[in-house]
Amino acid sequence: MKLQGAQVVVIGGSSGIGLAAAKLARQEGADITIAGRSQEKLAQAQRELGEVRTVAADITNEAEVGQVFEGISRVDHVVIAAGTIVNGRIVDNDLANLRRIIDERIWGVTYVVRHAAHPSRILNAHEGQNGRRVKSLGIGRRCWRILQARSISTCCCATHIW
């Protein structure tokens, strides 16, 4: 089991790609925390995954993102699969929807990285080795490769943070 005992946090882990990533990590022995906006979907995902920690949280709310990481002494992997999809041209979309997307993709990712990268969590992971980085993630089959890379992954940005 490649992820035996690893702490994996999946934002948007109650359905879709996030749930699939959580299932793969769970099968490999990881301890999982999944977060999502819907308590119903989280409960269903918990029934599918077994013993996992669930937290109702909206990625655009920094306080709620902070609650996802409360009580976790170290974070080995974070997968961000949360996000709204709006089809169509920018000029045809409602500005509130577009703002939501920006909040999810920019501020939400920032909140997750800030909380996951708290110095105490980095130092606890791998006994003081602190070479974490944010890494870009496509979708689907690449999720597992990202989990194996011991990184923080997201579908929308690629920035080295420390």
Helices and strands as residue ranges (DSSP letters): E 7-11, H 16-27, E 31-36, H 39-49, E 53-56, H 62-69, E 77-80, G 90-92, H 95-102, I 103-108, H 109-116, H 119-124, E 134-136, H 142-148, E 152-154
